[in-house]
């Protein structure tokens, strides 16, 4: 009896299992409208940049990823409004990383657009266009039915 066919079959089975497990979607976390509203309210109640930075660090340390992302978005907006584009870009880019990590489409699209806007305000239009295009592309392929995302992506509700 030859072991070769059994070895080939076993190898194919192992490779198939590895492919299936590697192609599974990363841990997607979904948030309710109430959770989003609570995070937004908490962050927007903090006006000072230093206090907002401390709040973001605390939320991240506590594992409140949505709160951390929202704080990074608002903090980046504050930096951009003060024409501190380097800090805005760094802050919005960190929010983008966190949103990508948990596959939160709404925050991901907003972060892509914020990074694009930061580059645009810095006058780096080719890179800005790439980020805005990525946001648009993500809107086109997402199956997320969040009503805020639908409005943000220009879909008719």
C-alpha positions, 0 to 999 in steps of 0.5 A, a space after each residue: 500500500 502506497 502512502 503517497 495518495 493519503 499524504 497528498 490528500 492530507 496535505 490538501 486538507 490542511 492547506 484548505 483548512 488554512 486558507 478557509 481560516 485565513 480568509 475569514 473576516 477579522 473581528 468586526 465589532 458593531 455599535 448601536 446608535 445609542 452607543 455611538 451617541 453616548 461616545 459622541 456626547 462624552 467626547 464633545 463635552 470635553 472642549 480643551 485639546 489637552 483634556 480631550 487628549 487625556 480622555 482619548 488616552 484613558 478611553 483607549 487604555 480602558 478598551 473603549 475603542 469606539 470612544 477612542 476613535 471618536 476622541 481621535 476624530 474630534 481631536 484631529 478636527 480641533 488640530 485642523 481648525 487651529 491649522 496644526 495640520 501635522 498633528 491633525 494628520 497624525 491624530 486622524 491617521 491613528 483613528 483610521 488605524 483603529 477604525 480599520 482594526 475593528 472594521 467599523 465602516 462608519 468611522 473608517 469612512 469618516 477617518 479616510 475623509 478626514 485624512 484626505 481633508 488634512 492632506 488637502 489643507 496641506 496642499 498635497 492634493 494627489 494624496 488627498 484625492 487617494 484618501 477621498 477615493 478610498 472613502 468613496 470606494 468603501 461606501 460603494 462596496 459596503 453592505 453596512 445599512 447604518 442610516 448615518 453611513 447611508 447619508 454620509 455615503 450619499 445613498 438614498 435612504 
